[in-house]
Structure formats: C-alpha cells, structure tokens
Amino acid sequence: MSLENHAEFKLSITKALGDQLKAALDDLSPAPLTMENIRSLRPLPGVYQLHKDNDPVYVGKADRSLPQRIEKHYRKISGRTNISLDQMTFTCLYVDEDFGAVAPERLLINQHRGQGQVPWNYNGFGNNDPGKRRDTTEVDEGHFDHEHPIDLECKLTGLLAERTLADETVPLSTLLQETKAHLPYVFRYQASKEFDDIVVGLPDAHATADEILRVIAARLPDKWQITALPGYLIMYPKTEDYPSARRYYRNTGVVDVWQQ
C-alpha cells in the first residue's frame, strides 16, 4: 500500500505579486482622466490602468513619475478620433522603485489578458515615435492608430502665444517648431536652413491642425510633402505615396487619400 505523503510544491512569487497588484487596483475607484486629477498625483514611480467606458484597456508603468506618464496618454487620446476623454478613467498605485526589477506592469498585463482585457497593450497605444522604417508599413485593423486615427481638426491652443499685434509673419522654421510642440501627436520632419528664409502669415490663434498644415504646405518648396498617417505626421523633401496615408499636404494642394 502506497501512502501519498509527499508531493511537489512550487512557489510562484510573481503570480502572487500579480494577484495582489490587480486586487489593489480593483479596490480603487477609477477617476476621470482629467488634467486636474493627473496633476493631483505625486511624482513617484508606479503602475496604472486606463479604463474606457469602465473596461480596463491599458496597463502601464512609470519608472519615475506617474503624472508625467499618464499626462502623455491624456495628450495622445485628446488628439484622436472615434474616442473622447469623457470615456476615459484611470487608477494607479505608487510602487517602490526597487520593485521595477520584477516588471509589475507585465504581471498586471498577464492577469488581464487571461480575461481578454487590456486590448491597447501590444497594439501600438503605448508607442511614441515608431521610427521612419514604420512610415511605409500598412497599419492593420485592430491597431490603435487604425481604430483611432489622429484628429486633424483639433485646435492648437497656445500656438505662437508670444506674438503681438504688430507680428504679421513668422519664419516657416518657427511655425514648424511651434506646431510640433503643440500637436497632441508626433510630427516628424526634416529640418532645412531654407525654412529660416521663408516667411508665412500668422495662422489664427484658434486654428485647427489642418488649417495650420495647409498654411505650412502652401509655403513649402517643390517636392516637399506633409503626410498624415493614421498615428502621426511626417514631412520630407520628396513626393511619395504611403500605404496607410490619410491625407497629403503639398504646395499644389491637399489630397484626401482615404476618401478616394
């Protein structure tokens, strides 16, 4: 007669940590994703969850400052279509910086993905500038940029805020720098010294991104082109077609690609 008085035991510390992190976040009440709520956070490292319509859609970590990281997401969502900041809420946990070695956000992602949640993880939402090599890549359905393309009708509040009534024009280089700084999405362009010598009329203080891009494009030298891709803008000295382009801005006019 064999007695079952022995067995293998495996302690999964990482699973226990994941369970506790998720439970701690689940105990919190999600707050609206507003600048007021973001700036009320302490500038400490931690993990966070974004919720869309009360469903967890993204898990992330901040190695240094939770408010700084979450504000980037706020800006990104504010410049997208088919989504509203009113739909978004968030929760977060301050986590000791020494905890980073066990990748707490990965533990949370694994917890949620097992339940079919956090669809924005691994689909492009957390990316910053994807790099030039991705410009010619076709964006797949289900990718965040495909579902929520950049909003070309968003207003660029504060653009050229230092201008005076006496200012009527600015160098094209200045307008490009200001536009890049105020857009809620990436605008990657190739700088050129000739832009210092090209003057452009000041856009309206409440102009949209599209209106400002039209002003810029009208003063671009020949062969230069601004391309609106699903997730960002690029500008280079060549006329080229891109598989995922939505709009081209050239000195000869504007072409809406996705309507053709």
N, C-alpha and C positions, 0 to 999 in steps of 0.2 A: 504494500500500500504506500503510495507516494503522497507525502504531505506537501501542499503548496504553501510552504512557509518562507518562500523567497521570490523576489521579482525585481525587475529593473526599475529604477526611478530616475527620471531626467528632469532637472530643474530648468525651466525656461525663464530666466530673469527678464529677457527682452519682452516676452509675451506679457509677463506680469506688469512691466512698466507701461506697455501699450494699453493694457486694460485699465490701469489706474489713470493714465493721461486722458483716455476717452471718457472715463467716468467723471473725472474732474471737470472736463469741458461740458459734458452733458448736464452737469449740475448748475451751470451758469445760464443766465437769461441773455440771449443774443441782443446786442444793442444795434440800433440803426447805424449804417455806415455813413457817418457824417464827419466833417472836419472837427466839429466840437467834441464829439466822442473820441475821435482818434487822438486829438491833442490833450485829452484828459489822461491819457496813458502815461506811465512812467517810461523814460527812455532806457529800458532794460531788455536783455535778450529774452526770447521765449518762443512759444508756438502759438498758432492761431488757426481759427477756422472761419471761412467765409460761407455764408448761407444765402441762397437765392430762393425767395418765396418759402422760407423756413427749412429748405433742404440743404444739407451740407454739400457744397460744390467744390471747395478747395481747402487744402490743408497746407500750411507753410510754416517756416521758421524765420526768426530774426536773430542773427548772430550777435547783433549789437543793440538795436533799438526797435522795439515793436511798433511804435507810432510811425517811425520813418519808413518801415517796410510796408505797413498797411496803407499809408498815405499813397504810396506808389500804385497800389491796386485801386485806390479811390480814383486817382487821376486816370488810370487806364480805362476803368469802367465808364467814367464820365465822358470819355471821348468815343464811345462805341454805340452802334445802332442795335436795335432789337433787344435792348436791355435798359433798365433805369436804376439809378442809385436807390430809388424808393423801394426796390425789390430786395435790396441787399442789407444784411445784418452781419455781425461778427462777434466772436468770443475769443479770448486769448488767456494764456497762462504765462506768468513770469517764470522762467526756468533758469536755474543756476547755470552759468556759462560752462562749468565743468561737465554738465550733462550733455553737451553737444557731441561728445565722442560716441554716444550710442544712437545718434540721429533720431531724436524724438519725433520729428515730423514723419519719418519713414515708418515708425511704429504706428502712428495715427493713420497714415495712408493705408497701411496694410489692414488695420481694423475696419476702416470704412469701405475699402474696395471689396472686402469679403462680403459686404452687404449691398454691393452695387452702387455705392455712393462716391462722392468727390469726383465727378466726371471731368472737372477742369484740371486735375492733376494729370500730367503726361499728355496734354493735348494742346500745349502752346500758351496757356494763360500766363504762366509764370515767367515766360521768356522776356528778355529785354530786347536788344537789337539782335536778330537772328544771324546777322552777318551777310555779306554780299553774295556768298555762294547760294543763299536761300532765295535770292531775288527771282531766279528763274525756275523755282520749284512750284509746281501746281499745288495749291492748298486743298487738302482733302475735305470732304464732307465730315462733319463731326469735330473738326479742328475749331478752336475758339475763334480764330480770325474769320473762318468761313461763316460761323453762326452769328458772329457779332463784329462785322466789318467796322473800320474807322468811320467816324461821323464827320463828313466834310462840311456839314452845316453848323458845327459847334462854333460858338463865339470865342474869340481870343481876348478875354478881358485883361486889361493892363498892358496890352501891346504898345510899345513906344510911349509909355506913360510920362516920360520926361519931356516930351515935345511941347513947344509953345505955340501960341497963335501965329508967331512970325515964321515958324517952320512950315514949309510947303513941300519940301522934298527931303529925301534921305538917300545915302548911298545904298545900292542894291545889297551890298555886303551886310550893312546894318540891318536892313529889313529881314534878310535871311537868318541872321543870328537871333534876332528878336522872335521871329516866327518859330524857329526851332526850340527856343527856350520856353515858349508859351503853349505850344501844342501839347495836348494830352497823350500823344503817341509819338513814335520815333519819326524824325525827319532827317535822313542821312543824305548829305550832298557833298559833292566835290567842290572845295573852295577854289577860287580863282582870283588873282590880283586884279583882273579887269573889272570885277564887280565893284571895286572901290571907286571906279571912274564912271560907273553907270548910275544915274540918278533916277529915282522913282517917286511918284507922287504919294503923299502920305495916305494910307487907307483910312477909312472911317474908324473912329475909336471903338465901335461895336461891330466891326466887320467879322464875317464868318471865315473859317479856314479856306473855304472855296473861293471867296471873294479876294482874299489876300494872295492865294496861289495864282489867281488869274492876273493880278497886278504884277506879281513876280515874273510869270511866264511871258507876259507881253513885252518885257524888257530884256529877256534872255537873248544872248547871241544865237545865231543859227546853229542848228543841230542839238542844242540843249533841250532837255525834256524832263519834266517832273512827272513821275508815275505814282499814282495812288494804287498801292497793293492792298489786299484785304486788311493787313495789320499795321502798315506803316507807309511812309512816303520816301521816295528816293529821287535824286536829281543828278544826272550825269550828262556830259557833253556828247551824247550820241542818241540818235533816234532808234529805238529798239522796241519790239513787241515782247510783252511778258505774258506767260500763260495764265496768270491769275490777276492781271491788271483789271482795275475797275474804271479808271479814268486817266487820260493823258492830258497834260498841260504843256502846250508849245506856243511859241510866239506867233504861230499861224492860227491858233485857236485851241479849243478844248474838244476832246473826243471822249464820249462816254462809251466804254467798251462793253459793259455788262448789259446794255440795252440793245446792242446790235444783234 
